[in-house]
């Protein structure tokens, strides 16, 4: 292997995978000693959605929500949203994923309008055309680099909470774990995402006002 650093970026990467990578490079922040990173990421996305809905006067309990990518993060966020009473629709390139959770989520049919879109799979799945088809008011999920390369946020006919805010829960949890052994304090640290979303909305409001 050439080069000093090795970077692994892949959907479905497990903590065991990161254990192996950590044998090669010290630049790994989450290994099998951190077993709740997917839950923490899901919780951060949930907090982001909850906070955005308050700003946008969206009733989460009566919302129809599309979750794209039914991996580890989605498995954790589904019960959080179900508890709020939302109607959940799901899509994954692997049809077996839908079968595994069909008791909790409905298969998404192309063209069905939704209120909230949660991109939790591949990046570059959000652009103007996609939003116009979904007719959603809010986009907020854990996928990295959600916008298509040529897509400008201001051209989307919806509100988009940037991925670097919404999906920060896992990293916040890992950082907190280095500061405290208290599991509740680690989880509580993820609540700072609420403040980040509030600041994002306030910034957007002020920019429009000017």
N, C-alpha and C positions, 0 to 999 in steps of 0.2 A: 504494500500500500504506500502510495506516495503522498506527501503532504503531512502537515503536523496535526491537522484537525479533521475529524470525520463528523459529518452532520447527517442525522437520520430524520427524514420527514416523511411520515407515512400514516395514512388513516388505519386505525386498528392496531397500532403499535402498543404492545403490552409493557408492563413494568419489567417483566422478565427479559424482554428484548433490550430494554434500557440497561439492565444489569450487565448484559453481554457487551453492550457498547461502552459501558463505564470501565470495562477491563482494558479498553484501547485508548480512551481519552478521559481526562478528568472533567471535561466540559459537559457533564450530564447532571441535571439538577433534580431529576425525579426517577428514583429506582424503586425496587420492590419494598423498600422501607416506607414508602408513601403509597398506601393502598386506596386512598380516597380521592385521587386526583380527578377521576371522571365524574364522581359525585360532586366534587367542589366546582368543577367547570359547569356542570348542569345547574348547580345552585346559583352561580354567578349569572348565567343566562336567565334563569327564572327571576332573580332579583331585578335584572335589567328590564325584562318584559313588564314586570309588576310596576316598576317605577315609571316606565314610558307610558303605560296605560293610564296612570294617574294624571300625567301631564296632558295626555291626549283625550281624556274622558272616554276611554274605551272600557266597556264592561267585560272584564276577563271571563266572568262566569257564563256569559252568553255568546262568547266569541267562537268562531270556527277557525281552527289553527292547523296549518300544514307544517309537518315536520319532515324535512328532507334529509335522508341519511339516518338510518335506524341502528346506530352503533351504541357504544358504551354510554356516551353522554345522553343520547336520546332515551335510553333505557331508564336513566335516572330522572330525566325531566318529565317524562310521561306521567308518572304518578303525582308529581307536584302540580301539574296542570289539571289532571283529572280531579284532584281534590278541590280545585277551584270551580269545577263544573263546566270547564271548556269542552267543546266538541273537537276531538283530535282526528286529523287525517294524516296518513303517512305515506311516504314514497321512499323506495330504496332500489338500487339497481339489482339487488339480490332479492328475488321474490320470496325466498325462504324467511327473510326477516319479517315480512308482513305476516306470514303464517304463524311465526313464533309469538307475536304479540297481538293477534287478531281479536282477542277478547277485550283489549283495551284501546284499540285504535282502528279506524276504518281505512281501507285502501283509498288513496287519492285517485280520482278520475280526472283526466285531463280536461281543463276548461272550467272546473268547479271553482267559483270565487271563494276567497277566504278573507278573514279579517287580519290575521297575523301569519307571517311566513317565517319559519325558523330553519335557516340553512345550517345543518349540522354535518354535512358530508363534504363533497368536493368544493373547492373554491371556484370563483369566476362563474357563478350560476345566477347572478343578479344583474339585470340590465333593464332598460326602459320597457322593452317588449315583454319580458317575463312579468314585470310588475303590472303592466296593463292587462295581461291575461289573468293574473291572479286577483287583480283588483283589491289588493291588500292595503291596509292603512299603515302597517308597521312591519319592518323587517329586522329581526334580532336573533342571532344564532351564534354557534360556536365555530363554524367553519372559518378558516383563514382566507384572506384575500377574496372576499365574497363578490366584490364588484368586478364585472368584465373590465379589461384593461382600458377601454375607451369610454367607459361609463362615468359620468359626472354625478356626484351625489345630488346636486341641485336640480338635475333633470329627472330624477325619479319622482313619480307621482305618489309618493308615500314618505314616511319617516324611516330612516335607516339608522340604527344604533351601530356605530362602527365596531367591527369584530374585535379590535384590540381593547375595547372597553368590555364588551359583553362576555368574551371568552377568557378573561383574566383570572377567573376564580381558581383554576388549578394552580397557576403560578403563585397567586396570593397565598393559597393554602400551603404550598411547599415552602415559601419564604417564612410564613408564620411558624411552621414546624421547626424551623431552625432557631426560632426565638423562644418557643415555649413547648413544654411537654403536655400541656393541657389541651385535650382534643376539642373541648367546647370553645376555647379561645381561638384555636386555629380556624374553626368553622365561622366564628363570629367575625373574624378578620375579613371574610368574603363580603360582608355587608358594606364595606367601603365602596363596593361597586355601585351601590345605590347613589352615593354622593357623586361619583363620577358621572353617572347618567344624568343626575340633576344638573350638574355643572354644564354638561353637554347641551342640555335643553335650554338652559339659561343663556348660554353663548349663542345658540341658534336664534333665540327670541330677540336678543339684543342686536344681532347682526341684521335681522329683518327690520327691526325698528329703526335702524340707521340707514 
